[in-house]
Amino acid sequence: MELIAIVLAVLTGAVYARGARFTRRPMPWWRSALFFSGLVALVLALASGIEVLAGDLFSIHMLQHMLLTIVAAPLLMLGAPVRPLLRGLPAVIRAGVVRPLARATALRTLLHVLRHPLVAVAIYVGGLYLWHWPELYDAAAANVALHTVEHAHFFLGALLFWSVVIDPVPFRGTLPYAARIVYLLLAGAAQNTLLGGLLAFSTRTFYSYYAERAAALGIDALTDQRVGGAIMWVPGDTIFLIAASGAFFLWLEMEEREQRRREAASLVPGNDAPRRGV
């Protein structure tokens, strides 16, 4: 699994770097930096000591999930990956695979439905609650194939969620900036504050798989679970607050730009349109 993650990350980075050279507008350096930082976070989560320790400690497993969902996923989206990744593919793949898929009405409709804010948050946040159900969580921890499905759900659901609030050029986020603030705060509260708080203040262990592993290592299982909950709660809420703050400042910038545009239009001779927002 670790080798597969590294190979996929390297290939993805190579395709992105190649495609960034052929975009019509030069790719800003900071977008590329964010994208490659996301790949690094992905490799750290899946192909480092974290992956090894995550099999024994709930807290490290939670750290792994947070790296996938609130670090790697938003960084990759901030890297505006769509155009560079598509342009970086070999011409034969673009012509034979990408273009037919891009023209497929069913696929476009499916993507539109998946990026609906309620659908995206249900898949992402709802998926986190689903997989943290004790029986399913224990089953995934003990089964490699199911564990891979769990990680795929977390990561792909996170990419979908963040694509709603981040503008993954050439696509746009599916919410106005003001609504993105509320969306982020509510999603963060549902995921990090409620679920993380439940785990952080729990008085009993929920996951027998990790209780047995922690006991074998001489670690208090309840403390390990509480630390895992705190990792979801505090860093998770921090990331969501940073994202909401970013949406707030972008909203202010957009409003100021629109105000300047209206003021400039009102100064054009013969333009008698009423000045709104003054």
C-alpha positions as CSV (number, residue, x, y, z in Angstrom):
1,M,0.0,0.0,0.0
2,E,2.8,2.4,0.9
3,L,4.6,1.8,-2.4
4,I,1.4,2.3,-4.4
5,A,0.7,5.6,-2.6
6,I,4.3,6.8,-3.4
7,V,4.1,5.8,-7.0
8,L,0.7,7.4,-7.5
9,A,1.9,10.6,-5.9
10,V,5.0,10.8,-8.0
11,L,3.0,10.1,-11.2
12,T,0.4,12.7,-10.3
13,G,3.1,15.3,-9.5
14,A,4.8,14.6,-12.8
15,V,1.6,15.0,-14.8
16,Y,0.7,18.2,-13.0
17,A,4.2,19.7,-13.5
18,R,4.1,18.8,-17.2
19,G,0.6,20.2,-17.7
20,A,1.4,23.4,-15.8
21,R,3.9,24.2,-18.5
22,F,1.2,24.1,-21.2
23,T,-1.6,26.0,-19.6
24,R,-2.7,29.2,-21.5
25,R,-1.9,31.3,-18.5
26,P,1.2,30.6,-16.4
27,M,0.4,28.7,-13.3
28,P,1.1,30.9,-10.2
29,W,4.0,29.5,-8.2
30,W,1.9,29.4,-5.0
31,R,-0.7,27.2,-6.6
32,S,1.9,24.7,-7.6
33,A,3.4,24.9,-4.1
34,L,0.1,24.2,-2.5
35,F,-0.6,21.2,-4.8
36,F,2.8,19.6,-4.1
37,S,2.3,20.2,-0.4
38,G,-0.9,18.3,-0.7
39,L,0.9,15.4,-2.3
40,V,3.5,15.5,0.5
41,A,0.7,15.4,3.1
42,L,-0.9,12.4,1.2
43,V,2.4,10.5,1.2
44,L,2.9,11.3,4.9
45,A,-0.5,9.9,5.7
46,L,-0.3,6.7,3.6
47,A,3.4,5.9,3.2
48,S,5.3,6.9,6.4
49,G,5.6,5.8,10.0
50,I,2.1,7.2,10.5
51,E,0.7,4.3,8.4
52,V,2.6,1.8,10.6
53,L,1.6,3.3,13.9
54,A,-2.0,3.8,12.7
55,G,-2.5,0.1,12.9
56,D,-1.9,0.1,16.7
57,L,-3.0,3.5,18.0
58,F,-6.4,5.1,17.5
59,S,-4.8,8.6,18.0
60,I,-2.4,8.1,15.1
61,H,-5.1,6.6,13.0
62,M,-7.1,9.8,13.6
63,L,-4.1,11.9,12.7
64,Q,-3.9,9.9,9.4
65,H,-7.5,10.7,8.6
66,M,-7.1,14.4,9.3
67,L,-4.1,14.5,7.0
68,L,-6.1,13.0,4.3
69,T,-9.3,15.1,4.7
70,I,-8.4,18.5,6.1
71,V,-4.8,18.9,4.9
72,A,-4.1,17.0,1.7
73,A,-7.6,17.4,0.1
74,P,-7.9,21.2,0.5
75,L,-4.2,21.8,-0.5
76,L,-4.7,19.8,-3.7
77,M,-7.9,21.7,-4.5
78,L,-6.1,25.1,-3.9
79,G,-3.5,23.9,-6.5
80,A,-6.2,24.3,-9.2
81,P,-5.4,20.8,-10.4
82,V,-7.9,20.3,-13.2
83,R,-6.3,22.0,-16.1
84,P,-2.6,21.0,-15.4
85,L,-3.6,17.3,-14.8
86,L,-5.6,17.1,-18.0
87,R,-3.0,19.0,-20.1
88,G,-0.2,16.9,-18.6
89,L,-1.7,13.6,-19.8
90,P,-0.4,12.0,-23.0
91,A,-2.3,13.3,-26.1
92,V,-3.6,9.8,-26.9
93,I,-5.3,9.6,-23.4
94,R,-6.7,13.1,-23.8
95,A,-8.2,12.3,-27.2
96,G,-9.3,8.8,-26.5
97,V,-10.5,9.0,-22.9
98,V,-10.8,12.5,-21.5
99,R,-12.6,14.2,-24.3
100,P,-15.3,11.5,-24.7
101,L,-15.8,11.6,-20.9
102,A,-16.0,15.4,-20.9
103,R,-18.7,15.3,-23.5
104,A,-20.7,12.6,-21.7
105,T,-24.0,14.1,-20.5
106,A,-24.5,11.5,-17.8
107,L,-21.1,12.1,-16.3
108,R,-21.6,15.9,-16.3
109,T,-24.9,15.5,-14.7
110,L,-23.5,13.2,-12.0
111,L,-20.7,15.6,-11.3
112,H,-23.2,18.5,-11.0
113,V,-25.3,16.4,-8.5
114,L,-22.3,15.3,-6.5
115,R,-21.1,18.9,-6.1
116,H,-24.4,20.1,-4.8
117,P,-23.6,21.4,-1.3
118,L,-26.0,19.1,0.6
119,V,-24.9,16.1,-1.3
120,A,-21.2,16.8,-0.9
121,V,-21.5,17.4,2.9
122,A,-23.6,14.3,3.3
123,I,-21.0,12.2,1.6
124,Y,-18.1,13.8,3.5
125,V,-19.4,14.4,7.0
126,G,-22.0,11.6,6.9
127,G,-19.2,9.2,5.7
128,L,-17.1,10.2,8.7
129,Y,-19.9,9.3,11.1
130,L,-20.7,6.1,9.2
131,W,-17.1,4.8,9.3
132,H,-16.7,5.8,13.0
133,W,-19.6,3.5,13.9
134,P,-17.7,1.0,16.2
135,E,-18.5,-2.2,14.4
136,L,-17.6,-0.8,11.0
137,Y,-14.5,1.0,12.3
138,D,-13.2,-2.2,13.9
139,A,-14.0,-4.2,10.8
140,A,-12.1,-1.7,8.6
141,A,-9.1,-1.7,11.0
142,A,-8.9,-5.5,10.8
143,N,-9.4,-5.9,7.0
144,V,-6.9,-4.4,4.5
145,A,-9.4,-4.2,1.6
146,L,-12.2,-2.6,3.7
147,H,-9.6,-0.2,5.2
148,T,-8.6,0.9,1.7
149,V,-12.3,1.5,0.9
150,E,-12.6,3.6,4.1
151,H,-9.6,5.7,3.2
152,A,-10.8,6.2,-0.4
153,H,-14.2,7.3,0.9
154,F,-12.6,9.8,3.3
155,F,-10.2,11.2,0.7
156,L,-12.6,11.4,-2.3
157,G,-15.4,12.7,-0.1
158,A,-13.1,15.4,1.2
159,L,-12.0,16.4,-2.3
160,L,-15.7,16.7,-3.2
161,F,-16.5,18.7,-0.1
162,W,-13.6,21.2,-0.6
163,S,-14.5,21.6,-4.2
164,V,-17.7,23.2,-3.1
165,V,-16.0,26.0,-1.1
166,I,-12.7,26.3,-3.0
167,D,-12.7,27.4,-6.7
168,P,-10.9,24.5,-8.4
169,V,-10.2,26.5,-11.6
170,P,-11.7,26.2,-14.2
171,F,-14.7,25.2,-12.1
172,R,-16.2,27.5,-9.5
173,G,-17.4,26.7,-6.0
174,T,-21.1,26.0,-5.9
175,L,-21.9,28.5,-3.2
176,P,-21.7,32.3,-2.8
177,Y,-18.9,33.4,-0.5
178,A,-21.2,34.4,2.3
179,A,-22.9,31.0,2.2
180,R,-19.5,29.3,2.2
181,I,-18.7,30.8,5.6
182,V,-21.9,29.3,7.1
183,Y,-21.4,26.0,5.3
184,L,-17.9,25.6,6.6
185,L,-18.8,26.5,10.2
186,L,-21.7,24.1,10.2
187,A,-19.8,21.3,8.6
188,G,-16.9,21.9,11.0
189,A,-19.2,21.8,14.0
190,A,-20.9,18.6,12.8
191,Q,-17.6,16.9,12.1
192,N,-14.9,18.2,14.5
193,T,-16.8,19.7,17.4
194,L,-19.5,17.1,17.9
195,L,-17.8,13.9,16.8
196,G,-14.3,15.0,18.0
197,G,-15.8,16.2,21.3
198,L,-17.7,12.9,21.8
199,L,-14.4,11.0,21.4
200,A,-12.4,13.4,23.5
201,F,-14.7,13.4,26.5
202,S,-15.7,9.7,26.3
203,T,-15.8,7.7,29.5
204,R,-15.4,4.3,27.8
205,T,-13.7,2.9,24.8
206,F,-15.7,2.5,21.6
207,Y,-13.3,0.5,19.5
208,S,-12.3,-3.0,20.7
209,Y,-9.7,-3.4,18.0
210,Y,-7.7,-0.4,19.2
211,A,-8.4,-1.2,22.9
212,E,-6.7,-4.5,22.5
213,R,-3.8,-3.0,20.5
214,A,-3.2,-0.3,23.0
215,A,-3.3,-2.7,26.0
216,A,-0.7,-4.9,24.2
217,L,1.5,-1.8,24.0
218,G,0.9,-0.9,27.7
219,I,-1.0,2.2,26.7
220,D,-4.3,3.3,28.3
221,A,-6.9,2.7,25.5
222,L,-9.3,5.4,26.8
223,T,-6.5,8.0,26.9
224,D,-5.5,7.0,23.3
225,Q,-9.1,7.4,22.2
226,R,-9.4,10.8,23.9
227,V,-6.3,12.0,22.3
228,G,-7.7,10.9,18.9
229,G,-10.9,12.9,19.6
230,A,-8.8,16.0,20.5
231,I,-6.9,15.7,17.3
232,M,-10.2,15.7,15.3
233,W,-11.6,18.5,17.4
234,V,-8.9,21.1,17.9
235,P,-6.9,21.0,14.7
236,G,-10.0,20.2,12.7
237,D,-11.9,23.2,14.0
238,T,-8.8,25.4,13.4
239,I,-8.6,24.4,9.8
240,F,-12.3,25.0,9.2
241,L,-12.1,28.4,10.9
242,I,-9.1,29.4,8.7
243,A,-11.1,28.3,5.6
244,A,-14.1,30.3,6.8
245,S,-11.9,33.3,7.4
246,G,-10.5,33.0,3.9
247,A,-14.0,32.9,2.5
248,F,-14.9,36.0,4.5
249,F,-12.0,38.0,3.2
250,L,-12.7,36.9,-0.4
251,W,-16.3,38.0,0.1
252,L,-15.2,41.4,1.2
253,E,-12.8,41.7,-1.7
254,M,-15.5,40.8,-4.1
255,E,-17.9,43.3,-2.6
256,E,-15.3,46.1,-2.7
257,R,-14.5,45.2,-6.4
258,E,-18.2,45.3,-7.3
259,Q,-18.6,48.6,-5.5
260,R,-15.7,50.1,-7.4
261,R,-17.2,48.8,-10.7
262,R,-20.6,50.4,-9.9
263,E,-18.9,53.7,-9.0
264,A,-16.8,53.7,-12.2
265,A,-19.9,52.9,-14.2
266,S,-21.8,55.8,-12.6
267,L,-19.1,58.2,-13.8
268,V,-19.5,57.3,-17.5
269,P,-21.2,60.2,-19.4
270,G,-24.9,59.3,-20.2
271,N,-25.1,56.6,-17.6
272,D,-28.0,57.5,-15.4
273,A,-28.4,54.2,-13.7
274,P,-29.0,54.6,-10.0
275,R,-26.0,53.9,-7.8
276,R,-26.8,50.9,-5.6
277,G,-25.2,50.1,-2.3
278,V,-24.3,53.7,-1.4
